[in-house]
Amino acid sequence: MTDETTLPASLSAYGISFALGVALGLAFLGGLWLTVRRLGEARHPGLLMMSSLFLRLGITLAGFYVVAQYGDWQHLLAAVAGFTLPRLLIAHRIRPPGIGGEPRP
């Protein structure tokens, strides 16, 4: 096979790894958001936070393990970039005024 036929296939594989990373990032942050919302009414908030952390970490590590098993380090790097993207976008969207060099009103 020539490089012309394998390049689109490899780019789509990197895209799948990136998309899986985005899904893992959204699941991790979504779980954190749900946990924080439930903290006020929880009988044992510390237990809730720890169990949520271990569950979110387990799901995330399992997803990265799948990427590592079926791809090389470039696929893992694409997944990590995808995992980081939702956090950056959400942090940029909810950043309070005055953070990041912006003057306070």
JOMO-V898726 format. One record per pair of residues at least 6 apart in sequence whose C-alpha atoms are under 6 Angstrom apart, sorted by the first residue. I is the first residue (numbers start at 0). J is the second residue. D is the distance in whole Angstrom. If there is no record, write none. Layout:
# JOMO-V898726
i j d
I J D
I J D
This chain:
# JOMO-V898726
i j d
13 74 6
16 74 6
16 77 6
16 78 5
17 77 5
17 78 4
17 81 5
20 78 4
20 79 6
20 81 4
20 82 4
21 81 4
21 82 5
23 59 6
24 82 4
27 55 6
38 44 6
67 75 6
96 103 6
97 103 5
